[in-house]
Amino acid sequence: MAVQLKIRDIRTGAAQIAEFESVEDTLIWLAARPRFIEVLGPSHETSLAAADEERMREALRPLDAEEKSAQAGQKQRDAAAVREVMAKEQARADAQLEAMRDQNRDADPNRPMHVTWELGKGCRNADPADEREVTAAARVAIEVWVAERNEWVHPRGKYLIDAHLMVWPGPIPSGDESERVERGGQFNVLFGDPPEGN
């Protein structure tokens, strides 16, 4: 059975695939593993029995002191590369968020707002691109909405811990205050009695 191992040079980080015709050939190579070559494991194309994987781990020549030092240096470079990628992704996400905020500043201030309610914390605007504050009218309507759902679940020994709602912060198109919280809100519950003070 052919075996493919993922390996890399721990001095340069260059990765490649080492191919062998059989498990036995792989064991011989692992015992004499070339210096500064790190074995990362079987490739996705290789399916090995657990016993063969154990034999390979046992056969692998341990890293010497110089190799361990080179490996530590490579791990530091790997970590730095990951941090660099994450920083670029965060900068791109921040730029996109700011662009969305700019667009929202010119949008209708009375448009529906995505609001999260949390037990003990109250309400907050759940859209990071929307800088509007939750209005007093919206807060009152949400508290009424939450109280009503608690009446539904309390007989089953549960209580609401959070909810996600779409709310009209200002004038309601229909003029009906009962429609300030739009239908389709979602909530999560826990079993038991709510903590005191909530």
C-alpha positions as MATLAB code, in Angstrom:
seq = 'MAVQLKIRDIRTGAAQIAEFESVEDTLIWLAARPRFIEVLGPSHETSLAAADEERMREALRPLDAEEKSAQAGQKQRDAAAVREVMAKEQARADAQLEAMRDQNRDADPNRPMHVTWELGKGCRNADPADEREVTAAARVAIEVWVAERNEWVHPRGKYLIDAHLMVWPGPIPSGDESERVERGGQFNVLFGDPPEGN';
ca = [
       0.000    0.000    0.000;
       1.400    3.398   -1.011;
       1.929    5.957    1.745;
       2.117    9.736    1.473;
       3.456   11.846    4.321;
       3.217   15.606    4.696;
       6.674   16.949    5.532;
       8.371   20.337    5.685;
      11.806   21.858    6.081;
      11.826   23.457    9.532;
      14.494   25.939    8.424;
      12.490   27.405    5.540;
       8.910   26.286    6.156;
       8.754   24.733    2.682;
       6.201   21.903    2.685;
       5.953   18.924    0.370;
       4.715   15.343    0.118;
       6.990   12.331    0.594;
       5.746    9.180   -1.153;
       6.611    5.576   -0.285;
       5.586    2.282   -1.851;
       4.711    0.584    1.430;
       4.400    1.023    5.186;
       7.684   -0.839    5.633;
       9.506    1.580    3.316;
       7.974    4.449    5.280;
       9.216    2.995    8.579;
      12.775    2.757    7.227;
      12.685    6.387    6.045;
      11.212    7.624    9.336;
      13.938    5.908   11.360;
      16.565    7.699    9.254;
      14.553   10.915    8.824;
      16.691   13.567    7.085;
      17.870   16.356    9.344;
      15.621   19.415    9.602;
      12.724   17.611    7.955;
       9.599   17.671   10.117;
       6.937   14.999    9.636;
       3.450   16.513    9.848;
       1.502   13.274    9.354;
      -0.178   11.247    6.600;
      -1.693   13.127    3.667;
      -5.467   13.196    3.164;
      -5.052   10.649    0.378;
      -3.466    8.108    2.745;
      -5.629    5.868    4.924;
      -3.676    3.977    7.564;
      -4.642    1.424   10.174;
      -4.243    2.641   13.734;
      -1.541    0.022   14.335;
       0.490    1.278   11.354;
       0.212    4.880   12.522;
       1.489    3.829   15.941;
       4.434    1.979   14.352;
       5.309    5.087   12.372;
       5.233    7.311   15.440;
       7.537    4.888   17.242;
       9.912    4.638   14.259;
      10.279    8.393   13.747;
      13.764    9.623   14.644;
      13.430   12.294   17.368;
      14.581   15.828   16.683;
      18.035   16.643   17.986;
      18.787   19.856   19.866;
      19.665   21.851   16.757;
      16.513   20.663   14.991;
      14.364   21.556   17.988;
      15.808   25.068   17.959;
      15.033   25.400   14.248;
      11.518   24.058   14.847;
      10.922   26.645   17.595;
      12.019   29.390   15.226;
       9.679   28.111   12.516;
       6.752   28.006   14.954;
       7.420   31.646   15.813;
       7.417   32.554   12.121;
       4.193   30.581   11.635;
       2.554   32.449   14.504;
       3.743   35.813   13.135;
       2.333   34.948    9.702;
      -1.028   34.018   11.241;
      -1.106   37.287   13.199;
      -0.339   39.242   10.036;
      -3.164   37.547    8.118;
      -5.588   38.124   10.996;
      -4.593   41.786   11.235;
      -5.216   42.285    7.512;
      -8.582   40.543    7.747;
      -9.546   42.684   10.745;
      -8.522   45.866    8.925;
     -10.606   44.833    5.916;
     -13.599   44.025    8.153;
     -13.231   47.368    9.967;
     -13.167   49.232    6.642;
     -16.281   47.412    5.449;
     -18.070   48.151    8.726;
     -17.201   51.834    8.537;
     -18.440   51.987    4.933;
     -21.744   50.435    6.019;
     -22.003   52.921    8.888;
     -21.488   55.780    6.427;
     -24.328   54.445    4.288;
     -26.610   54.025    7.296;
     -26.046   57.606    8.461;
     -27.956   58.765    5.384;
     -30.714   56.141    5.759;
     -34.188   56.741    7.211;
     -33.691   57.128   11.002;
     -37.145   55.655   11.593;
     -36.494   52.406    9.691;
     -36.851   49.136   11.650;
     -34.027   48.383   14.054;
     -32.551   44.993   14.946;
     -32.552   44.889   18.746;
     -31.177   42.318   21.162;
     -32.682   42.025   24.636;
     -30.717   40.185   27.348;
     -31.881   39.307   30.841;
     -30.283   41.679   33.330;
     -28.774   43.844   30.568;
     -31.791   45.214   28.755;
     -31.809   46.283   25.098;
     -29.118   47.251   22.616;
     -28.914   47.810   18.888;
     -27.683   44.469   17.523;
     -26.428   45.820   14.190;
     -22.795   47.004   14.500;
     -23.241   49.091   11.354;
     -26.233   50.930   12.840;
     -25.271   53.657   15.310;
     -28.824   54.559   16.399;
     -29.748   54.239   20.063;
     -32.749   52.142   21.081;
     -35.568   54.597   21.769;
     -37.610   54.704   24.966;
     -40.741   53.682   23.041;
     -38.922   50.670   21.616;
     -37.621   49.655   25.059;
     -41.088   49.771   26.581;
     -42.556   47.699   23.730;
     -39.790   45.115   24.031;
     -40.265   44.758   27.784;
     -43.975   44.161   27.170;
     -43.117   41.615   24.449;
     -40.700   39.791   26.783;
     -43.190   39.784   29.674;
     -45.834   38.254   27.426;
     -43.495   35.428   26.318;
     -42.503   34.805   29.921;
     -46.185   34.279   30.704;
     -46.186   31.595   28.008;
     -43.122   29.706   29.285;
     -43.354   30.180   33.072;
     -45.994   27.417   33.448;
     -43.401   25.042   31.951;
     -40.737   26.117   34.451;
     -38.798   28.301   32.015;
     -37.874   31.956   31.578;
     -36.463   34.107   28.775;
     -32.753   34.872   28.804;
     -32.479   36.745   25.489;
     -34.450   37.782   22.422;
     -33.759   39.104   18.921;
     -36.342   41.467   17.507;
     -37.065   43.934   14.725;
     -38.558   47.092   16.205;
     -39.840   50.415   14.880;
     -37.860   53.018   16.881;
     -40.036   55.953   15.848;
     -43.374   56.360   14.067;
     -45.116   53.082   13.204;
     -46.437   52.985    9.622;
     -49.775   51.555   10.708;
     -50.013   53.867   13.696;
     -50.831   50.844   15.875;
     -48.535   50.725   18.926;
     -49.119   46.968   19.224;
     -47.154   46.576   15.979;
     -44.017   48.372   17.192;
     -42.318   44.966   17.631;
     -42.556   43.127   14.333;
     -43.678   39.517   14.163;
     -41.071   36.773   13.907;
     -38.975   37.660   16.950;
     -36.847   34.854   18.377;
     -36.005   34.094   21.983;
     -34.094   31.591   24.120;
     -35.092   30.201   27.508;
     -33.631   28.407   30.506;
     -35.268   26.032   32.955;
     -35.861   27.272   36.497;
     -36.615   30.599   38.099;
     -34.970   33.826   36.890;
     -32.248   35.289   39.129;
     -33.459   37.705   41.784;
     -33.812   41.249   40.555;
     -34.657   40.175   37.017;
];
